[in-house]
Amino acid sequence: MALAVSAPGIGLIIVDAGNKSVADPANVTIVDHPHEFFRLEEEHGIFAAPHGSPLHVGDSVALVPGYSPTTVNMHKAFFVVSGERVVDVWPVLPRGPGDHGLATL
């Protein structure tokens, strides 16, 4: 999940998830929106919306990551969503010394 954080004029939507969250940029998609990938920064994703967009700043969007292993490595849990409801939380097990998993959420 990500938030639309900017719509800087016709043709672009910026979300608060970038390389660190969704990895392989060539395959990142926004669920239920036809916007094409344009560019990823470390913390932001930029999508092309050449015909405008129904998204507004603050809207939640679901992203399909381009490369799941990198995405999983950057987070402590999977939030399982059905419709618009979180139905479960799956911990990502600790990956080394000092990582206490969900205890630090």
Buried (B, 14 or more C-beta within 10 A) or exposed (E): BBBBBBBEEEBBBBBBBBBBBBBBBEEBBBEEBEBEBBEBEEEBBBBBBEEEBEBEEEBEBEBEBBBEEBBBEEEBBEEEEEEEEEEEEEEBEBEEEEEEEEEEE
